[in-house]
Amino acid sequence: MQKVAFVTGASRGIGKAIALLFGREGYTVVCASRTLNDLQKVVQRITDLGGEALAIELDVSILFDFQSCVKKVVEKYGKIDVLINNAGVVRDKLLLRMSENDWDTVLNINLKGCFNGIKAVTPGMMKNRYGRIINITSVVGITGNAGQANYASSKAGIIGLTKSVAKELASRNITVNAVAPGYIDTDMTDNLSDKVREELINQIPLRRIGTPEDVALTVKFLTENGANYITGQTISVNGGLYM
Ligand SMILES: NC(=O)c1ccc[n+]([C@@H]2O[C@H](COP(=O)([O-])OP(=O)(O)OC[C@H]3O[C@@H](n4cnc5c(N)ncnc54)[C@H](OP(=O)(O)O)[C@@H]3O)[C@@H](O)[C@H]2O)c1
């Protein structure tokens, strides 16, 4: 039976690269986000290469919706082996200008979205005595960042969530890890000016901004046999920006 991977935020950027890689590697890929049209293009690329994929419209911040989606997927494919909680947003502002809504939106999508995904998939994974959960955090969840109190808090929260749930689920052969990208070339970072970009590259020992594929390959590794004994960890993919 083919393994099934559920990827949130699969319509663009890092999530799209993760979905395409899992599709190429023979997984059935469930691609979820709020924009069905974009998801269908990702699914098309996977099926064009002979893979199996499904597009599902989902707002990860709503637990009931996440649980309904997972139910549909399990009815169709029988199980979910891998969950990648990748969906995320930014609402950057200095704290004094940050509204309650800026805070709530980012925390609800980035952190509660991961909680919702884990809640939705774990009953099935526990029954199957197998699961691989990967949460996408960020370098700023480790270092903090001016102008990103909401985002950095959500990403630091993901690290605490990852460690706690890893401890709870380890006895059922479910591993839970986080991947912390540095600066990656996606829509999320494309508003950086050329000057800021150059300054940034000068701070990165590997002297380049990362690609979505750099992150996807690390996520994939965490689902392979070589990572069977890794749980509760945060793996940085940042070109050495933070060590
Ligand atoms: N790019 C970077 O430099 C960087 C660095 C560190 C960490 N990260 C993290 O990596 C992840 C992916 O980022 P990216 O750079 O690929 O961003 P992106 O290009 O802006 O894509 C974000 C994805 O999240 C989805 N999304 C947003 N809100 C959602 C919601 N409520 N429900 C479901 N899906 C939702 C979006 O799809 P829809 O709009 O269709 O819903 C989109 O697919 C995020 O968690 C981000 O924080 C990125």
The ligand as a MOL file (V3000), in Angstrom:
LIG
                    3D

  0  0  0     0  0            999 V3000
M  V30 BEGIN CTAB
M  V30 COUNTS 48 52 0 0 0
M  V30 BEGIN ATOM
M  V30 1 N 10.2410 31.6380 3.2650 0
M  V30 2 C 11.0160 31.6820 4.3270 0
M  V30 3 O 12.0570 32.3420 4.3220 0
M  V30 4 C 10.6600 30.9270 5.5650 0
M  V30 5 C 11.5970 30.9050 6.6060 0
M  V30 6 C 11.3100 30.2070 7.7610 0
M  V30 7 C 10.1150 29.5400 7.8810 0
M  V30 8 N 9.2090 29.5870 6.8690 0 CHG=1
M  V30 9 C 7.9520 28.8710 7.0700 0
M  V30 10 O 7.7540 27.9380 6.0310 0
M  V30 11 C 6.3610 27.7600 5.8090 0
M  V30 12 C 6.0450 27.9930 4.3360 0
M  V30 13 O 6.4120 29.3190 4.0150 0
M  V30 14 P 6.5750 29.8550 2.5130 0
M  V30 15 O 7.7580 30.7250 2.5160 0
M  V30 16 O 6.4600 28.7470 1.5570 0 CHG=-1
M  V30 17 O 5.2920 30.8170 2.4680 0
M  V30 18 P 4.2860 31.1840 1.2920 0
M  V30 19 O 4.9400 31.0630 -0.0240 0
M  V30 20 O 3.6960 32.4870 1.7070 0
M  V30 21 O 3.1880 30.0320 1.4270 0
M  V30 22 C 2.4030 29.9020 2.5690 0
M  V30 23 C 1.4720 28.7180 2.3920 0
M  V30 24 O 0.6370 28.6120 3.5560 0
M  V30 25 C -0.7200 28.5180 3.1270 0
M  V30 26 N -1.6130 29.0680 4.1440 0
M  V30 27 C -1.5930 30.2880 4.7100 0
M  V30 28 N -2.5840 30.4160 5.5970 0
M  V30 29 C -3.2590 29.2310 5.5990 0
M  V30 30 C -4.3880 28.7340 6.3070 0
M  V30 31 N -5.0420 29.4870 7.2080 0
M  V30 32 N -4.8010 27.4770 6.0580 0
M  V30 33 C -4.1710 26.7070 5.1500 0
M  V30 34 N -3.1040 27.1130 4.4470 0
M  V30 35 C -2.6570 28.3700 4.6660 0
M  V30 36 C -0.7560 29.3040 1.8180 0
M  V30 37 O -1.8150 28.8760 0.9910 0
M  V30 38 P -3.1900 29.6510 0.7920 0
M  V30 39 O -2.8850 31.1030 0.7300 0
M  V30 40 O -3.6650 29.0270 -0.4690 0
M  V30 41 O -4.0380 29.2520 1.9670 0
M  V30 42 C 0.5620 28.8790 1.1840 0
M  V30 43 O 0.4320 27.6410 0.5520 0
M  V30 44 C 5.6560 28.7310 6.7500 0
M  V30 45 O 5.2620 28.0650 7.9200 0
M  V30 46 C 6.7280 29.7420 7.0570 0
M  V30 47 O 6.5080 30.3840 8.2780 0
M  V30 48 C 9.4560 30.2580 5.7070 0
M  V30 END ATOM
M  V30 BEGIN BOND
M  V30 1 1 1 2
M  V30 2 2 2 3
M  V30 3 1 2 4
M  V30 4 1 4 5
M  V30 5 2 4 48
M  V30 6 2 5 6
M  V30 7 1 6 7
M  V30 8 2 7 8
M  V30 9 1 8 9
M  V30 10 1 8 48
M  V30 11 1 9 10
M  V30 12 1 9 46
M  V30 13 1 10 11
M  V30 14 1 11 12
M  V30 15 1 11 44
M  V30 16 1 12 13
M  V30 17 1 13 14
M  V30 18 2 14 15
M  V30 19 1 14 16
M  V30 20 1 14 17
M  V30 21 1 17 18
M  V30 22 2 18 19
M  V30 23 1 18 20
M  V30 24 1 18 21
M  V30 25 1 21 22
M  V30 26 1 22 23
M  V30 27 1 23 24
M  V30 28 1 23 42
M  V30 29 1 24 25
M  V30 30 1 25 26
M  V30 31 1 25 36
M  V30 32 1 26 27
M  V30 33 1 26 35
M  V30 34 2 27 28
M  V30 35 1 28 29
M  V30 36 1 29 30
M  V30 37 2 29 35
M  V30 38 1 30 31
M  V30 39 2 30 32
M  V30 40 1 32 33
M  V30 41 2 33 34
M  V30 42 1 34 35
M  V30 43 1 36 37
M  V30 44 1 36 42
M  V30 45 1 37 38
M  V30 46 2 38 39
M  V30 47 1 38 40
M  V30 48 1 38 41
M  V30 49 1 42 43
M  V30 50 1 44 45
M  V30 51 1 44 46
M  V30 52 1 46 47
M  V30 END BOND
M  V30 END CTAB
M  END
